Amino acid sequence: MVTVKLLKPYYIKMSSDYIRIILAYQYFSLLINNQVYHFIPVEGKEIRINRKTKQVVNTETKFAFQKGSDTIYITMKKLTSLTDFMDQLTKIVEPYYTNEVSQIEENKNKLLFEEMERANVLRLIDEALDKGDQENFNLLIDLL
């Protein structure tokens, strides 16, 4: 039986496509048959998550875990099948998704607000033209 004892990123790198969780020795350990095995960075050293799909993409990567002279290799595919691993991984990356979604929503709202302001100015220009109000017309044209 395999369970996660500790999963903390050494550091996290972000690009436009991926969130990369870099792992280090002291920050990742598993309980395998009630024995603690510590991650050693001899093969796989990172968890790579697609920012759009929110899926782990390096599922074939092997991670090495050591207890004394005994070393066990486990693929990312096996790790992602562990509920406690996925729960901890979700907690680690969730703030990065939230920030991204908040930024996207903020940008959409800003664009919508700018479009509404422009439409309002155009409506006021039409109103000034209808009334023959040259002074307001000139002021409103400067806002465009």
Legacy VTK file of the C-alpha trace (Angstrom):
# vtk DataFile Version 3.0
C-alpha trace
ASCII
DATASET POLYDATA
POINTS 144 float
0.000 0.000 0.000
1.298 3.447 -0.981
0.264 6.725 0.654
1.725 10.204 0.614
3.410 11.220 3.841
4.669 14.632 2.646
4.384 16.591 -0.587
5.719 20.124 -0.706
7.213 21.817 -3.736
10.823 22.926 -3.554
9.721 25.729 -5.860
7.147 26.363 -8.564
7.813 27.690 -12.073
5.075 28.988 -14.312
5.003 29.499 -18.051
2.153 30.360 -20.371
1.445 26.633 -20.902
2.560 24.823 -17.735
2.830 24.936 -13.982
6.004 23.078 -13.047
6.365 21.827 -9.480
10.029 21.159 -8.769
10.665 18.516 -6.121
13.540 18.066 -3.693
14.711 15.419 -1.241
13.278 16.715 2.044
9.924 17.775 0.614
8.424 14.565 -0.764
8.058 11.218 0.973
5.795 8.192 0.732
4.672 5.468 3.082
5.179 2.188 1.238
4.103 -0.876 3.231
4.337 1.232 6.413
7.940 2.222 5.630
8.916 5.853 4.921
10.654 6.329 1.565
12.112 9.727 0.671
12.182 11.162 -2.810
15.621 11.300 -4.436
16.084 13.363 -7.610
17.830 10.786 -9.786
15.229 10.488 -12.548
12.056 12.605 -12.490
12.352 15.890 -10.594
9.173 17.760 -11.487
5.436 17.535 -11.851
4.239 19.327 -14.975
0.616 20.474 -15.186
-1.069 21.899 -18.271
-2.554 25.271 -17.271
-5.485 24.992 -19.685
-6.570 21.405 -18.991
-5.312 21.288 -15.371
-3.992 17.786 -16.031
-0.617 16.298 -15.130
1.159 15.821 -18.459
4.362 13.973 -17.547
2.603 10.741 -16.560
5.401 8.465 -17.802
8.067 10.135 -15.643
9.635 7.842 -13.025
10.326 9.082 -9.510
12.821 7.391 -7.220
12.186 6.872 -3.506
14.815 5.565 -1.124
14.953 4.025 2.331
18.502 3.154 3.259
19.919 1.188 0.335
16.467 0.190 -0.967
15.234 2.270 -3.928
11.756 2.060 -5.422
10.678 3.693 -8.689
7.109 4.876 -9.129
5.660 6.492 -12.262
3.646 9.687 -12.193
0.744 7.665 -13.573
0.758 5.537 -10.400
1.090 8.625 -8.188
-1.844 10.365 -9.880
-3.987 7.332 -9.112
-3.486 7.990 -5.374
-6.290 10.106 -3.936
-4.126 11.687 -1.230
-1.462 12.627 -3.799
-4.041 14.336 -6.025
-5.641 16.094 -3.032
-2.289 17.541 -1.956
-1.331 18.425 -5.527
-4.635 20.250 -6.000
-4.014 22.294 -2.841
-0.565 23.257 -4.129
-1.669 24.434 -7.591
-5.128 25.848 -6.772
-3.850 29.367 -5.959
-2.202 29.532 -9.379
-5.467 28.699 -11.122
-7.422 31.168 -8.979
-5.006 34.006 -9.734
-5.158 33.225 -13.438
-8.963 33.098 -13.501
-9.205 36.317 -11.470
-6.850 38.093 -13.877
-8.807 36.901 -16.911
-12.106 38.011 -15.358
-10.592 41.366 -14.413
-9.391 41.905 -18.000
-12.809 40.948 -19.408
-14.551 43.341 -17.021
-12.157 46.156 -17.929
-12.797 45.657 -21.656
-16.550 45.527 -21.106
-16.425 48.728 -19.053
-14.383 50.509 -21.756
-16.853 49.375 -24.440
-19.780 50.656 -22.374
-18.079 54.014 -21.789
-17.399 54.402 -25.508
-20.998 53.498 -26.408
-22.237 56.051 -23.881
-20.005 58.805 -25.354
-21.252 57.963 -28.856
-24.855 58.174 -27.626
-24.153 61.596 -26.033
-22.524 62.785 -29.276
-25.662 61.778 -31.195
-27.760 63.640 -28.634
-25.588 66.784 -28.955
-25.923 66.618 -32.767
-29.692 66.258 -32.524
-29.873 69.338 -30.263
-27.330 71.296 -32.309
-25.170 71.696 -29.161
-21.746 72.487 -30.727
-20.002 73.019 -27.342
-20.941 69.577 -25.892
-20.273 67.953 -29.269
-16.672 69.274 -29.247
-16.117 68.185 -25.619
-17.434 64.686 -26.301
-15.397 64.250 -29.488
-12.247 64.851 -27.407
-13.200 61.876 -25.191
-12.949 59.425 -28.069
LINES 1 145
144 0 1 2 3 4 5 6 7 8 9 10 11 12 13 14 15 16 17 18 19 20 21 22 23 24 25 26 27 28 29 30 31 32 33 34 35 36 37 38 39 40 41 42 43 44 45 46 47 48 49 50 51 52 53 54 55 56 57 58 59 60 61 62 63 64 65 66 67 68 69 70 71 72 73 74 75 76 77 78 79 80 81 82 83 84 85 86 87 88 89 90 91 92 93 94 95 96 97 98 99 100 101 102 103 104 105 106 107 108 109 110 111 112 113 114 115 116 117 118 119 120 121 122 123 124 125 126 127 128 129 130 131 132 133 134 135 136 137 138 139 140 141 142 143
